[in-house]
Amino acid sequence: MFRLQGSKTLAVDLTGDAVKAKNGSMVAYDGRMAFKKMSGGGEGLRGMVTRRLTGEQMEVMEVKGQGTCYFADRASEINLVSLHGDTLYVEASNLLATDAGLRTGTSFTGLRGGASGNGLFTTTVEGTGQAAIMSDGTAVVLRVSPQYPLNVDPGAYIAHQGRLQQHFQSGVNFRTFMGEGSGESFQIRFEGDGLVYVQPSERNTVGGDV
């Protein structure tokens, strides 16, 4: 069971089951716990090779036992996401923890992944269960519908879920209109039906240098 202690600490109640979390993110626990580092994001050799090629880094540990384990990372805000047989696409640096039963992998995203400095792939979380994602500041969850597509600054993008198509488009950015060009001449356009998670601050992006 995932629950928040405030907005920056994740509490996971374990009854003999397991949780996968970002390596080094455990800040406290009570009860009896066993910790195991999982190489390649917990995806075995294929995951290790993919991440080495793309430069994306996600060191993962598995925590199993009886009691409550607490996770946090650099005082980031934490958001809980429930999955019901669907897929969550999330930047590796923004993924804090998942139910051990959820499958993690990688998905090719083209230039969108390159915009955030994580290579051409993004992390996928699939199955039924809970995941915890992080944001720099309180995240905003925006609905995308066929009538209302959404444009997002690559540096502010965290994750998305649902039946969404994404297109990487260049030419104009938000700051261009304000006369404050930051070098980011790209946007991500989402179309379809789903949710997009956006943080109120921006990472440095590779996209601005392309």
N, C-alpha and C positions, 0 to 999 in steps of 0.2 A: 504494500500500500504506500503510495506516494502522497506526501502532504507537505505544505510549506510551513516553516517556522519563521514568521515575518515574510519578507519578500526576497531575501538573499540567502536563505538556508533551506535545503531540501532534507526532509526527514523521511526515511524509508523503513517501514516496519517489516521485519523478516520473521517468518515462522518456519525456518528450515529451507526456505527457497533462496534465490539469489538475485542480485542486481548487478548490472554492468555500469561502471562509472568512469569518468575521466581519471586517469592515473594521477594520484596526488591530491584529489579533491576531497577526500575524507577528512573531516575536521574533528569528529568525536563519534563514539559509539558506546552503547551499553549492551550487556549480554555477552554472548559468545560468538565471535566472528572469525572467519577464515578468509584470508586475502590471497588472490592469485593474479599475477600480471598476465595479460593476454597480449601476445605479439600480433602486430598487424591489425590492430583494431578488433581483435577477436575473430578475424575472418580467415585465419590460416595463411598458407603460402600465397594464394592468389591475392589476398588483401595486402600482404606485405609487398608483393611485386607492384601492384597497382599504385600503392601509395608512394613507393620509391620513384616510380616513373612520373607521377603527377606532382610530387613535392608536398602532397597533403599529409598532415601529421595528426594522428589521433591515437594517443597511447591510452589503453583501456585496462582496467582491472576488474576482476569479478569478486564480489563480496557475498559470502554465504554464511548463514547462521541463524541464531535466535536472538532477537532483540531489536534495537533501533540504531540505525546508522545515519549520520548527518554529513551532508556534502555541501560544499560551497567552493567558489572559485573567484578570487580577486574582487569580492563584494559585488559580483554581477547580479543583476535582477534575474529571477528564475521564473519560468513559465511552464505550467504543466500542460501536456498535450495527450489526449486520449485517442488511441487508434483502435479501429474496429475492422480489422482485415484490410486496411488501406495502407498507403505509403506516405511517410513524411520525408521530405527532402530538406536537408539542413546542412549548413556550413559546419565542417568538423570542429572548428574553434568554438562554435556555439552549442555543441551537444554536451550536456553534463552527465546524464544517466538514462538508462533504459531498463525496463523489465528484462530479465535474462532470457525470457522466451521470445523476445522480439529479435528479428534477424537484422543485422546491419550489413551494409554492402556499399558499393560505389556505383554511381550512375554518370554517364558521359553527359555533360551539359554544354559543350562547346565553349564559346567565349565567355558565357556568363560565369562559369567557374573561374576562368582566368581573371575576371574583373576583381575578384576578391582575394587574389593572391594564393588561392588554394589549388592551382592547376586547372585542368580541364574536366575534373570530376567533382561531384559533390557526394556527401554521405547520404545513404538511404536507410530508413528504419521501417521495417515492414512487420505486419502481424496484428495481433490483438493484445493491447496492454497500454502501459503508460510510458511516456518519455518526458524528460525535463530538459528544456533548452534555455540558454542564457542570452541576456541582452545587456548592452551598455546603456543603462537607463530603462525606464518602463516601456516594454514593447507594446506596439499597437497591432491588433489583429484586424486585417482588412478583408472584407468579403469581395470576391470577384464573381461576377455573373456574366452570362452571354451579352446582356445589355450594357454592362458597365465593366469594361476592361480596366486594367490598372497599370500604371507606369511607376517604376520604383528605381531609386538611385542604387546602383550596385553596392556601394559602401554601406548602405543602411539595411540591405536585405539580410534576413536571418534564415528563414525557412518558408516552405509552403507545403500544402497538402490539398488533395482533391483532384478533380479532372481538369488540370490546367495545362495549357501550352505556353511556352515562354519563348520570346524572341528578343534577341539582343540587337538594339538599334542605336545608331550613332548619329551625330550631327548637332543635336541641341541638348543641353542639360538645364536643370533648374536654375543654376547660378548664372547661366548665360543671360537669362531674362533680367537678372538683378545687376548685371555688370560686374559680377564677382567670379569670373571664370577661374575654376580650380584645376583645369586640365582634364576633368572628367567629362568626356564628350559622349558618354554612353548612358543608356537606360535599359532596364529590363521591362518588357511589356508582357503582362500576363493576360491570357484570354481563356475563357471557359467557365468552370464552376468550381470554386474552392476558396481556400483561405491563404493569405500571405502574412507572414510575421515580419514586422519592420521595427528597427530600433531607432531611437531619436538621436543617434550619433553615427559617425561614419568611420569605417576602417580606411586606412590607406589602400588604394586599389591599383592594381596593375593596369586595369582598363584605361586609366587616364594617360598612361605612357605609350599605349599602342597607337 
